[in-house]
């Protein structure tokens, strides 16, 4: 069940990221999968999975600024 929730959330975040940065979905997926945010999102102890898609997207965008 948790894997399905994570998979759906990843899809929504990738779609939001692609739209926000005006990039294709494949590039957005690559960015997400190679980020610290994804590592935390995949870790159930971090609690990030419980946050909203927008919150996670903003966290990822802040990470990209560094």
PDB file with one MODEL, atoms N, CA, C and O in Angstrom:
MODEL        1
ATOM      1  N   UNK A   1       0.821  -1.197   0.000  1.00  0.00           N
ATOM      2  CA  UNK A   1       0.000   0.000   0.000  1.00  0.00           C
ATOM      3  C   UNK A   1       0.867   1.264   0.000  1.00  0.00           C
ATOM      4  O   UNK A   1       0.601   2.201  -0.752  1.00  0.00           O
ATOM      5  N   UNK A   2       1.909   1.288   0.848  1.00  0.00           N
ATOM      6  CA  UNK A   2       2.771   2.453   0.932  1.00  0.00           C
ATOM      7  C   UNK A   2       3.459   2.722  -0.406  1.00  0.00           C
ATOM      8  O   UNK A   2       3.610   3.875  -0.810  1.00  0.00           O
ATOM      9  N   UNK A   3       3.871   1.661  -1.086  1.00  0.00           N
ATOM     10  CA  UNK A   3       4.527   1.816  -2.385  1.00  0.00           C
ATOM     11  C   UNK A   3       3.595   2.474  -3.400  1.00  0.00           C
ATOM     12  O   UNK A   3       4.032   3.303  -4.197  1.00  0.00           O
ATOM     13  N   UNK A   4       2.328   2.111  -3.374  1.00  0.00           N
ATOM     14  CA  UNK A   4       1.362   2.706  -4.303  1.00  0.00           C
ATOM     15  C   UNK A   4       1.157   4.185  -4.001  1.00  0.00           C
ATOM     16  O   UNK A   4       1.059   5.002  -4.916  1.00  0.00           O
ATOM     17  N   UNK A   5       1.094   4.521  -2.738  1.00  0.00           N
ATOM     18  CA  UNK A   5       0.932   5.924  -2.346  1.00  0.00           C
ATOM     19  C   UNK A   5       2.154   6.719  -2.785  1.00  0.00           C
ATOM     20  O   UNK A   5       2.021   7.814  -3.333  1.00  0.00           O
ATOM     21  N   UNK A   6       3.347   6.171  -2.544  1.00  0.00           N
ATOM     22  CA  UNK A   6       4.579   6.842  -2.941  1.00  0.00           C
ATOM     23  C   UNK A   6       4.639   7.007  -4.451  1.00  0.00           C
ATOM     24  O   UNK A   6       4.999   8.076  -4.944  1.00  0.00           O
ATOM     25  N   UNK A   7       4.294   5.972  -5.182  1.00  0.00           N
ATOM     26  CA  UNK A   7       4.331   6.012  -6.645  1.00  0.00           C
ATOM     27  C   UNK A   7       3.410   7.099  -7.191  1.00  0.00           C
ATOM     28  O   UNK A   7       3.792   7.839  -8.097  1.00  0.00           O
ATOM     29  N   UNK A   8       2.209   7.197  -6.649  1.00  0.00           N
ATOM     30  CA  UNK A   8       1.263   8.231  -7.104  1.00  0.00           C
ATOM     31  C   UNK A   8       1.764   9.627  -6.760  1.00  0.00           C
ATOM     32  O   UNK A   8       1.656  10.552  -7.566  1.00  0.00           O
ATOM     33  N   UNK A   9       2.313   9.773  -5.555  1.00  0.00           N
ATOM     34  CA  UNK A   9       2.829  11.079  -5.135  1.00  0.00           C
ATOM     35  C   UNK A   9       4.003  11.481  -6.023  1.00  0.00           C
ATOM     36  O   UNK A   9       4.106  12.641  -6.422  1.00  0.00           O
ATOM     37  N   UNK A  10       4.878  10.548  -6.331  1.00  0.00           N
ATOM     38  CA  UNK A  10       5.998  10.834  -7.226  1.00  0.00           C
ATOM     39  C   UNK A  10       5.483  11.345  -8.571  1.00  0.00           C
ATOM     40  O   UNK A  10       6.004  12.321  -9.110  1.00  0.00           O
ATOM     41  N   UNK A  11       4.472  10.691  -9.102  1.00  0.00           N
ATOM     42  CA  UNK A  11       3.910  11.095 -10.391  1.00  0.00           C
ATOM     43  C   UNK A  11       3.356  12.508 -10.359  1.00  0.00           C
ATOM     44  O   UNK A  11       3.552  13.282 -11.296  1.00  0.00           O
ATOM     45  N   UNK A  12       2.662  12.842  -9.276  1.00  0.00           N
ATOM     46  CA  UNK A  12       2.108  14.193  -9.159  1.00  0.00           C
ATOM     47  C   UNK A  12       3.212  15.237  -9.023  1.00  0.00           C
ATOM     48  O   UNK A  12       3.129  16.316  -9.609  1.00  0.00           O
ATOM     49  N   UNK A  13       4.240  14.913  -8.252  1.00  0.00           N
ATOM     50  CA  UNK A  13       5.342  15.851  -8.055  1.00  0.00           C
ATOM     51  C   UNK A  13       6.112  16.058  -9.358  1.00  0.00           C
ATOM     52  O   UNK A  13       6.498  17.180  -9.684  1.00  0.00           O
ATOM     53  N   UNK A  14       6.331  14.980 -10.096  1.00  0.00           N
ATOM     54  CA  UNK A  14       7.022  15.088 -11.385  1.00  0.00           C
ATOM     55  C   UNK A  14       6.224  15.970 -12.341  1.00  0.00           C
ATOM     56  O   UNK A  14       6.794  16.809 -13.038  1.00  0.00           O
ATOM     57  N   UNK A  15       4.916  15.780 -12.374  1.00  0.00           N
ATOM     58  CA  UNK A  15       4.071  16.606 -13.250  1.00  0.00           C
ATOM     59  C   UNK A  15       4.138  18.075 -12.842  1.00  0.00           C
ATOM     60  O   UNK A  15       4.233  18.951 -13.701  1.00  0.00           O
ATOM     61  N   UNK A  16       4.090  18.348 -11.550  1.00  0.00           N
ATOM     62  CA  UNK A  16       4.190  19.726 -11.065  1.00  0.00           C
ATOM     63  C   UNK A  16       5.549  20.336 -11.389  1.00  0.00           C
ATOM     64  O   UNK A  16       5.636  21.493 -11.802  1.00  0.00           O
ATOM     65  N   UNK A  17       6.609  19.553 -11.199  1.00  0.00           N
ATOM     66  CA  UNK A  17       7.957  20.034 -11.479  1.00  0.00           C
ATOM     67  C   UNK A  17       8.133  20.345 -12.962  1.00  0.00           C
ATOM     68  O   UNK A  17       8.699  21.376 -13.324  1.00  0.00           O
ATOM     69  N   UNK A  18       7.649  19.454 -13.807  1.00  0.00           N
ATOM     70  CA  UNK A  18       7.754  19.663 -15.253  1.00  0.00           C
ATOM     71  C   UNK A  18       7.033  20.945 -15.664  1.00  0.00           C
ATOM     72  O   UNK A  18       7.537  21.723 -16.474  1.00  0.00           O
ATOM     73  N   UNK A  19       5.875  21.146 -15.108  1.00  0.00           N
ATOM     74  CA  UNK A  19       5.110  22.348 -15.440  1.00  0.00           C
ATOM     75  C   UNK A  19       5.802  23.601 -14.910  1.00  0.00           C
ATOM     76  O   UNK A  19       5.916  24.599 -15.623  1.00  0.00           O
ATOM     77  N   UNK A  20       6.260  23.552 -13.671  1.00  0.00           N
ATOM     78  CA  UNK A  20       6.885  24.719 -13.044  1.00  0.00           C
ATOM     79  C   UNK A  20       8.161  25.139 -13.767  1.00  0.00           C
ATOM     80  O   UNK A  20       8.409  26.331 -13.951  1.00  0.00           O
ATOM     81  N   UNK A  21       8.981  24.147 -14.182  1.00  0.00           N
ATOM     82  CA  UNK A  21      10.252  24.456 -14.827  1.00  0.00           C
ATOM     83  C   UNK A  21      10.162  24.468 -16.352  1.00  0.00           C
ATOM     84  O   UNK A  21      11.142  24.744 -17.045  1.00  0.00           O
ATOM     85  N   UNK A  22       8.971  24.162 -16.858  1.00  0.00           N
ATOM     86  CA  UNK A  22       8.745  24.088 -18.301  1.00  0.00           C
ATOM     87  C   UNK A  22       9.753  23.138 -18.969  1.00  0.00           C
ATOM     88  O   UNK A  22      10.448  23.496 -19.920  1.00  0.00           O
ATOM     89  N   UNK A  23       9.798  21.913 -18.429  1.00  0.00           N
ATOM     90  CA  UNK A  23      10.671  20.868 -18.960  1.00  0.00           C
ATOM     91  C   UNK A  23       9.822  19.637 -19.229  1.00  0.00           C
ATOM     92  O   UNK A  23       8.673  19.563 -18.794  1.00  0.00           O
ATOM     93  N   UNK A  24      10.387  18.671 -19.948  1.00  0.00           N
ATOM     94  CA  UNK A  24       9.612  17.460 -20.208  1.00  0.00           C
ATOM     95  C   UNK A  24       9.592  16.565 -18.970  1.00  0.00           C
ATOM     96  O   UNK A  24      10.417  16.704 -18.067  1.00  0.00           O
ATOM     97  N   UNK A  25       8.650  15.664 -18.955  1.00  0.00           N
ATOM     98  CA  UNK A  25       8.413  14.801 -17.801  1.00  0.00           C
ATOM     99  C   UNK A  25       9.620  13.910 -17.518  1.00  0.00           C
ATOM    100  O   UNK A  25       9.941  13.656 -16.357  1.00  0.00           O
ATOM    101  N   UNK A  26      10.286  13.437 -18.558  1.00  0.00           N
ATOM    102  CA  UNK A  26      11.450  12.576 -18.371  1.00  0.00           C
ATOM    103  C   UNK A  26      12.565  13.309 -17.621  1.00  0.00           C
ATOM    104  O   UNK A  26      13.210  12.745 -16.737  1.00  0.00           O
ATOM    105  N   UNK A  27      12.778  14.570 -17.987  1.00  0.00           N
ATOM    106  CA  UNK A  27      13.802  15.377 -17.301  1.00  0.00           C
ATOM    107  C   UNK A  27      13.397  15.622 -15.849  1.00  0.00           C
ATOM    108  O   UNK A  27      14.236  15.551 -14.951  1.00  0.00           O
ATOM    109  N   UNK A  28      12.131  15.908 -15.618  1.00  0.00           N
ATOM    110  CA  UNK A  28      11.630  16.131 -14.262  1.00  0.00           C
ATOM    111  C   UNK A  28      11.794  14.866 -13.418  1.00  0.00           C
ATOM    112  O   UNK A  28      12.153  14.941 -12.243  1.00  0.00           O
ATOM    113  N   UNK A  29      11.532  13.723 -14.013  1.00  0.00           N
ATOM    114  CA  UNK A  29      11.685  12.452 -13.308  1.00  0.00           C
ATOM    115  C   UNK A  29      13.148  12.230 -12.932  1.00  0.00           C
ATOM    116  O   UNK A  29      13.447  11.790 -11.822  1.00  0.00           O
ATOM    117  N   UNK A  30      14.046  12.532 -13.844  1.00  0.00           N
ATOM    118  CA  UNK A  30      15.473  12.400 -13.581  1.00  0.00           C
ATOM    119  C   UNK A  30      15.897  13.316 -12.436  1.00  0.00           C
ATOM    120  O   UNK A  30      16.653  12.907 -11.555  1.00  0.00           O
ATOM    121  N   UNK A  31      15.415  14.541 -12.452  1.00  0.00           N
ATOM    122  CA  UNK A  31      15.740  15.487 -11.380  1.00  0.00           C
ATOM    123  C   UNK A  31      15.247  14.956 -10.035  1.00  0.00           C
ATOM    124  O   UNK A  31      15.988  14.960  -9.051  1.00  0.00           O
ATOM    125  N   UNK A  32      14.009  14.504  -9.997  1.00  0.00           N
ATOM    126  CA  UNK A  32      13.463  13.999  -8.739  1.00  0.00           C
ATOM    127  C   UNK A  32      14.238  12.792  -8.237  1.00  0.00           C
ATOM    128  O   UNK A  32      14.628  12.743  -7.070  1.00  0.00           O
ATOM    129  N   UNK A  33      14.464  11.820  -9.108  1.00  0.00           N
ATOM    130  CA  UNK A  33      15.121  10.577  -8.684  1.00  0.00           C
ATOM    131  C   UNK A  33      16.564  10.781  -8.225  1.00  0.00           C
ATOM    132  O   UNK A  33      17.091   9.957  -7.478  1.00  0.00           O
ATOM    133  N   UNK A  34      17.199  11.845  -8.652  1.00  0.00           N
ATOM    134  CA  UNK A  34      18.582  12.110  -8.262  1.00  0.00           C
ATOM    135  C   UNK A  34      18.689  13.201  -7.205  1.00  0.00           C
ATOM    136  O   UNK A  34      19.724  13.857  -7.083  1.00  0.00           O
ATOM    137  N   UNK A  35      17.633  13.389  -6.454  1.00  0.00           N
ATOM    138  CA  UNK A  35      17.624  14.464  -5.458  1.00  0.00           C
ATOM    139  C   UNK A  35      17.636  13.920  -4.031  1.00  0.00           C
ATOM    140  O   UNK A  35      17.272  12.774  -3.770  1.00  0.00           O
ATOM    141  N   UNK A  36      18.063  14.779  -3.133  1.00  0.00           N
ATOM    142  CA  UNK A  36      17.996  14.481  -1.704  1.00  0.00           C
ATOM    143  C   UNK A  36      16.530  14.380  -1.263  1.00  0.00           C
ATOM    144  O   UNK A  36      16.183  13.588  -0.387  1.00  0.00           O
ATOM    145  N   UNK A  37      15.691  15.189  -1.883  1.00  0.00           N
ATOM    146  CA  UNK A  37      14.265  15.173  -1.570  1.00  0.00           C
ATOM    147  C   UNK A  37      13.670  13.798  -1.834  1.00  0.00           C
ATOM    148  O   UNK A  37      12.876  13.305  -1.034  1.00  0.00           O
ATOM    149  N   UNK A  38      14.044  13.173  -2.945  1.00  0.00           N
ATOM    150  CA  UNK A  38      13.538  11.836  -3.249  1.00  0.00           C
ATOM    151  C   UNK A  38      14.027  10.831  -2.217  1.00  0.00           C
ATOM    152  O   UNK A  38      13.274   9.952  -1.798  1.00  0.00           O
ATOM    153  N   UNK A  39      15.283  10.955  -1.806  1.00  0.00           N
ATOM    154  CA  UNK A  39      15.812  10.072  -0.778  1.00  0.00           C
ATOM    155  C   UNK A  39      14.970  10.168   0.492  1.00  0.00           C
ATOM    156  O   UNK A  39      14.614   9.154   1.091  1.00  0.00           O
ATOM    157  N   UNK A  40      14.658  11.393   0.892  1.00  0.00           N
ATOM    158  CA  UNK A  40      13.835  11.594   2.087  1.00  0.00           C
ATOM    159  C   UNK A  40      12.397  11.124   1.866  1.00  0.00           C
ATOM    160  O   UNK A  40      11.779  10.557   2.767  1.00  0.00           O
ATOM    161  N   UNK A  41      11.877  11.358   0.681  1.00  0.00           N
ATOM    162  CA  UNK A  41      10.520  10.932   0.362  1.00  0.00           C
ATOM    163  C   UNK A  41      10.396   9.412   0.438  1.00  0.00           C
ATOM    164  O   UNK A  41       9.360   8.890   0.849  1.00  0.00           O
ATOM    165  N   UNK A  42      11.438   8.716   0.048  1.00  0.00           N
ATOM    166  CA  UNK A  42      11.435   7.245   0.047  1.00  0.00           C
ATOM    167  C   UNK A  42      11.660   6.655   1.436  1.00  0.00           C
ATOM    168  O   UNK A  42      11.422   5.467   1.655  1.00  0.00           O
ATOM    169  N   UNK A  43      12.116   7.476   2.366  1.00  0.00           N
ATOM    170  CA  UNK A  43      12.399   7.023   3.723  1.00  0.00           C
ATOM    171  C   UNK A  43      11.172   7.255   4.608  1.00  0.00           C
ATOM    172  O   UNK A  43      10.822   8.402   4.886  1.00  0.00           O
ATOM    173  N   UNK A  44      10.519   6.182   5.049  1.00  0.00           N
ATOM    174  CA  UNK A  44       9.300   6.364   5.854  1.00  0.00           C
ATOM    175  C   UNK A  44       9.543   7.095   7.173  1.00  0.00           C
ATOM    176  O   UNK A  44       8.620   7.692   7.727  1.00  0.00           O
ATOM    177  N   UNK A  45      10.769   7.054   7.677  1.00  0.00           N
ATOM    178  CA  UNK A  45      11.068   7.723   8.940  1.00  0.00           C
ATOM    179  C   UNK A  45      11.137   9.241   8.806  1.00  0.00           C
ATOM    180  O   UNK A  45      11.038   9.952   9.806  1.00  0.00           O
ATOM    181  N   UNK A  46      11.305   9.746   7.586  1.00  0.00           N
ATOM    182  CA  UNK A  46      11.428  11.192   7.395  1.00  0.00           C
ATOM    183  C   UNK A  46      10.081  11.906   7.546  1.00  0.00           C
ATOM    184  O   UNK A  46      10.037  13.075   7.932  1.00  0.00           O
ATOM    185  N   UNK A  47       8.987  11.209   7.244  1.00  0.00           N
ATOM    186  CA  UNK A  47       7.662  11.816   7.333  1.00  0.00           C
ATOM    187  C   UNK A  47       7.322  12.700   6.146  1.00  0.00           C
ATOM    188  O   UNK A  47       6.235  13.276   6.101  1.00  0.00           O
ATOM    189  N   UNK A  48       8.229  12.819   5.184  1.00  0.00           N
ATOM    190  CA  UNK A  48       7.990  13.701   4.044  1.00  0.00           C
ATOM    191  C   UNK A  48       6.812  13.225   3.201  1.00  0.00           C
ATOM    192  O   UNK A  48       6.110  14.037   2.599  1.00  0.00           O
ATOM    193  N   UNK A  49       6.597  11.931   3.157  1.00  0.00           N
ATOM    194  CA  UNK A  49       5.483  11.379   2.386  1.00  0.00           C
ATOM    195  C   UNK A  49       4.136  11.930   2.863  1.00  0.00           C
ATOM    196  O   UNK A  49       3.169  11.964   2.102  1.00  0.00           O
ATOM    197  N   UNK A  50       4.081  12.355   4.109  1.00  0.00           N
ATOM    198  CA  UNK A  50       2.833  12.861   4.682  1.00  0.00           C
ATOM    199  C   UNK A  50       2.562  14.320   4.310  1.00  0.00           C
ATOM    200  O   UNK A  50       1.462  14.822   4.539  1.00  0.00           O
ATOM    201  N   UNK A  51       3.553  14.997   3.742  1.00  0.00           N
ATOM    202  CA  UNK A  51       3.399  16.401   3.376  1.00  0.00           C
ATOM    203  C   UNK A  51       2.672  16.526   2.035  1.00  0.00           C
ATOM    204  O   UNK A  51       2.567  15.559   1.279  1.00  0.00           O
ATOM    205  N   UNK A  52       2.183  17.704   1.761  1.00  0.00           N
ATOM    206  CA  UNK A  52       1.462  17.948   0.508  1.00  0.00           C
ATOM    207  C   UNK A  52       2.427  17.925  -0.677  1.00  0.00           C
ATOM    208  O   UNK A  52       3.638  18.085  -0.518  1.00  0.00           O
ATOM    209  N   UNK A  53       1.868  17.726  -1.851  1.00  0.00           N
ATOM    210  CA  UNK A  53       2.680  17.713  -3.070  1.00  0.00           C
ATOM    211  C   UNK A  53       3.390  19.049  -3.258  1.00  0.00           C
ATOM    212  O   UNK A  53       4.563  19.080  -3.630  1.00  0.00           O
ATOM    213  N   UNK A  54       2.693  20.145  -3.006  1.00  0.00           N
ATOM    214  CA  UNK A  54       3.283  21.476  -3.156  1.00  0.00           C
ATOM    215  C   UNK A  54       4.438  21.683  -2.178  1.00  0.00           C
ATOM    216  O   UNK A  54       5.459  22.267  -2.539  1.00  0.00           O
ATOM    217  N   UNK A  55       4.283  21.215  -0.960  1.00  0.00           N
ATOM    218  CA  UNK A  55       5.350  21.330   0.043  1.00  0.00           C
ATOM    219  C   UNK A  55       6.593  20.600  -0.440  1.00  0.00           C
ATOM    220  O   UNK A  55       7.700  21.134  -0.369  1.00  0.00           O
ATOM    221  N   UNK A  56       6.410  19.376  -0.932  1.00  0.00           N
ATOM    222  CA  UNK A  56       7.533  18.571  -1.414  1.00  0.00           C
ATOM    223  C   UNK A  56       8.157  19.222  -2.647  1.00  0.00           C
ATOM    224  O   UNK A  56       9.380  19.257  -2.780  1.00  0.00           O
ATOM    225  N   UNK A  57       7.322  19.735  -3.543  1.00  0.00           N
ATOM    226  CA  UNK A  57       7.832  20.424  -4.726  1.00  0.00           C
ATOM    227  C   UNK A  57       8.679  21.622  -4.318  1.00  0.00           C
ATOM    228  O   UNK A  57       9.766  21.817  -4.862  1.00  0.00           O
ATOM    229  N   UNK A  58       8.212  22.416  -3.385  1.00  0.00           N
ATOM    230  CA  UNK A  58       8.968  23.582  -2.931  1.00  0.00           C
ATOM    231  C   UNK A  58      10.279  23.171  -2.275  1.00  0.00           C
ATOM    232  O   UNK A  58      11.293  23.850  -2.439  1.00  0.00           O
ATOM    233  N   UNK A  59      10.270  22.070  -1.537  1.00  0.00           N
ATOM    234  CA  UNK A  59      11.488  21.541  -0.951  1.00  0.00           C
ATOM    235  C   UNK A  59      12.479  21.154  -2.048  1.00  0.00           C
ATOM    236  O   UNK A  59      13.668  21.458  -1.946  1.00  0.00           O
ATOM    237  N   UNK A  60      12.004  20.498  -3.077  1.00  0.00           N
ATOM    238  CA  UNK A  60      12.841  20.106  -4.202  1.00  0.00           C
ATOM    239  C   UNK A  60      13.386  21.328  -4.942  1.00  0.00           C
ATOM    240  O   UNK A  60      14.561  21.354  -5.309  1.00  0.00           O
ATOM    241  N   UNK A  61      12.556  22.324  -5.159  1.00  0.00           N
ATOM    242  CA  UNK A  61      13.003  23.542  -5.838  1.00  0.00           C
ATOM    243  C   UNK A  61      14.059  24.282  -5.021  1.00  0.00           C
ATOM    244  O   UNK A  61      15.005  24.829  -5.587  1.00  0.00           O
ATOM    245  N   UNK A  62      13.910  24.306  -3.708  1.00  0.00           N
ATOM    246  CA  UNK A  62      14.933  24.917  -2.848  1.00  0.00           C
ATOM    247  C   UNK A  62      16.241  24.147  -2.964  1.00  0.00           C
ATOM    248  O   UNK A  62      17.321  24.738  -2.991  1.00  0.00           O
ATOM    249  N   UNK A  63      16.133  22.824  -3.033  1.00  0.00           N
ATOM    250  CA  UNK A  63      17.328  22.000  -3.185  1.00  0.00           C
ATOM    251  C   UNK A  63      18.044  22.311  -4.499  1.00  0.00           C
ATOM    252  O   UNK A  63      19.274  22.337  -4.540  1.00  0.00           O
ATOM    253  N   UNK A  64      17.296  22.544  -5.558  1.00  0.00           N
ATOM    254  CA  UNK A  64      17.883  22.818  -6.870  1.00  0.00           C
ATOM    255  C   UNK A  64      18.583  24.172  -6.922  1.00  0.00           C
ATOM    256  O   UNK A  64      19.471  24.376  -7.749  1.00  0.00           O
ATOM    257  N   UNK A  65      18.196  25.093  -6.053  1.00  0.00           N
ATOM    258  CA  UNK A  65      18.813  26.422  -6.023  1.00  0.00           C
ATOM    259  C   UNK A  65      20.231  26.394  -5.480  1.00  0.00           C
ATOM    260  O   UNK A  65      21.038  27.270  -5.795  1.00  0.00           O
ATOM    261  N   UNK A  66      20.534  25.405  -4.676  1.00  0.00           N
ATOM    262  CA  UNK A  66      21.855  25.332  -4.017  1.00  0.00           C
ATOM    263  C   UNK A  66      22.939  24.967  -4.971  1.00  0.00           C
ATOM    264  O   UNK A  66      24.100  24.864  -4.576  1.00  0.00           O
TER     265      UNK A  66
ENDMDL
END
